[in-house]
Amino acid sequence: MATSSSGQKRASVVPIRPAKADQASDKKWGKAVMKLGFCIIPSMLLRAQQRLGLNPTQLAVLLQLADFWWDQNRKPYPSKQALSDRLGLGPRQIQRYIAELEAAGLVKRIERRAAHRGKIPNEYDLSGLVDRLQKLAPEIEEANEQKRQATRKGGVRKSQDGEGQ
């Protein structure tokens, strides 16, 4: 905190570093595309789709929910209609897919109500998905390391009894 000439404490302003004119994402996707925003998704979510038992539409719903998750401490709360508009599915279909994700332990719906007792969009807790990915990470890292070792040794690894693995 800085102190003003009158002795009062005031917050210091930390300048944000200016964006580089030639950001890699701008080069890859184009400035006009990146200007409209982006979402950070771990590659592992895409690579572990089968291990998580996700069909393509369930994955698409998860990706859409993640796009609304801007702050770690604030759960996403898109309306079913917003998800429906983005995915080209009916709100009832969205509700069913979210129920499937909830049954799989990847998403938890948290009902919200307005002060006047009206319903507002649910919050969606994605901590189940995060936990599952964290538990899968060592297994996937080990599989990746085995692939790297096999490639370095020039082929398939042999087991102790001489059979290929």
N, C-alpha and C positions, 0 to 999 in steps of 0.2 A: 504494500500500500504506500502511496505517495502522500506527502503532507502539503497542503496548500499554504499560501502566504499567510492566511488567517489562522493557521494551526490546525485546521480540520483535516481529518484523514479522508482521502478519496482513492478510489480504485485506480490502479495503473492500467493503462491501455496497452495491450500487447499486440503489436502489429501482426497481422496474418501475412505469411510470406506470399508474395504474388505468384499466381499460377504461371508455370513455365509456358512460353508461347508454343512450344512444341511438345506438349504432353503426349506420352506414348498412346494413351487411350484416344486422344484426339486424332492422332495419326492413323490408328487402327480403325476407329468407328466413324470418324468425322466430327468436326466441332459442332455442327448443327445437331447431331444425334446426342453427343455428350452433354451439350448445353441443357437438354431436357431432363437430365438426372441419370443416376445409375444406382445399382443395388449391389452390395457385396454378398456374394454367395460362395460358400466354401466349395471348391471343386469336388471334395469328397462326397457332398450330397449328390452330385450328379453321378459320380463313379460308383456310389454305394446304392443306387436306386434298387437294383435287384436284391441286394442283401437286406435292404429295409422292407422289401416286399411291396414296393410302390408301383402301381400301374402308371402309365403316362399322364393320365388326368389327375391322379392324386398328386403326382410330382408337380404338375402345373399349378394346382391349388396351393401347395406348399410354397412354391416360388412366388406366387402372387401375395400370399400372406407375408413372406419375407420382405417383399418390396414395400410393404407398409410398416415394417419394423425399423424405424429410424433411430431409435434411442434404446440402449440396453435396458434402461429402467422403465420404459413405457411400452407396454404390450401393444401389438397392432390391433386395430379395431375397424377394419373395413366392413362396410355393409355387404350383405349377401348380394344386393343389387349391383354394387360396384364390382364385386368378383364376377358376377354373372355377365356384366357388360364387357369386362376384360376377356373372359374366357369363351364367350358365346354359348354359355350354358344357362339353363333356367335357374332361378333362385332355389327351387326345390332340389335340383340336381346338386347345386353347390352345398346345400344343407346335408344331403346324403354323403357326399364326398368328405365333408368335414367330420361327420359322424363316424365314417370309416377310419379317418386319421386319428380321431379321438379313441376309438376302440383299439387301435394299434398302439396307443400310448404316445403318439408323436405330437399331438395337439390337445390342449385342454380349453374348452369353451368356458368363458366366464361371462355370465349374463349380467348386463348392466341395465339399470332403469333410471329414467330421468326423474327429477324432483317431483314432477306432476304425475308420477307413476306410469308414464308411458315408456315403452321399450325403446331402447336405442341400440345401435349395433353392438354385438358381443365383442369382448376382448378375446384374443387368442394367445394363449401361453404356449410358446414353442420350446419350452425347456425340456420336454420329453424328447423332441427331435435332437436338441443339442446334446443331451445325455447319451442318446443312442449313438450319435456320431462320435462322441468322445470315447465311448466304449469300443467302437469299431476301429478307431484310429490305429491302435497298436497292431491289430490283425492285418489291416491294409498296409501299414508301413512294413511289417514283416514280409508280406507277400511281395511288395515292391522291392525290398532288399534281396529276396531270393531271386527275383527276375534279374536284378542287376548283377548278382554274383554269377548266375548261369550264363549271362551274356558275356561277362568278363572272361569266364573260363572256356568260352567258345562252344557252348552247347548245353544240353540237358544234364542236370546233375545226376550222378549215380548214387544209388543207395549202397549200404555196406554189403548187401548180398549180390551186388552187380546189376540189379534191375534198375531201369530208369525210373525217375519219379515223375 
